[in-house]
Amino acid sequence: MTDRWTKKKIIINADDFGMTPGVTAGILYAHQFGIVTSTTAMVNRPFAKESLTLAKNCPDLGIGLHFVLDAGKPISKNVPSLIDHSGQFLTGHFLMKSAKKTDIKTELLAQLELLLQWYPNVTHIDSHHHMHLHLPEALEAVLEVAEAYKLPVRSFTENHWHTVDSTDKLYYDFYGTENVTVPYLESILKNIEDGVSEVMCHPAFLDPWLLAASSYTETRMKELEILTDNLLKEIIHDQTMELVHFGGIHHEYR
C-alpha cells in the first residue's frame, strides 16, 4: 500500500488564463491533450469572463486566481495607492513604494469575488509576476484572504505559513528560451520528490493581443508543443506520479 504522505503528486499550472483568447485556447489545449492540470485566471482582462465560460467544458482543470497588481486596471473603484493618474496599475518600484495593504486586500477580494461569481469552484491563489512573493504587504493580504476562504497559495519555498496550504516544492524555471525544452522538463519530472510539487508554465497560441500585451510570446508556443509531447506523459506514468490540481490538497496533506 502506498503511503499517502510520500506519494509523488504533481500540479502542472499554467499562468495567465484569460490574458488573451490565444492564451486561453493554448491552456485549454494543453489540458485536454497534454499534462496541464491547473491554471490561474486574470479576471481584470477583457477576455476573462469568456475564458471561464470555456473552462466549464473542462471540469478536471483546476482554476485558481492569478491575482493582478501591476497590469491593466483594478476591479476596485477606490484603491488609490495602486494606480496612476490614468487609473492603470502602477508597476515596478512605483508600485512597491506606493502600495498600501488595505488597498491590496480590497483589490484582492474584488478579484476573488468576481472569479467566484464567474467560476464558483476556485482552487487556489497565486499572482501575476509573483507579486505576493515580492511585496510583503501583498503576501500579508493574500495569506489573510486565503485563510478566510480556505484556499491554498503558491509558495516558492517550503511552506511555513501553518494556517494556509501550499505545495512542498515549486518548479518555476520551465521558462525562457534556454529552459523550455523537452530534456529540461523531462529532468524536472524525473527528479520530482515525494509530496506535492507544482510546475509553473505559460502555454499559448499566439494572437495579436498577446503580442501587444506581453514580452513573452513565441516561447509560449514552444511550451505548448512540449506540454503536449507524449514522451512526458510516459515519464509521468513510469515515475508513478499522480497529476492533480490544487483543489483538495489541503484535505490530503495538512
Disulfide bonds with the S-S distance in Angstrom:
none
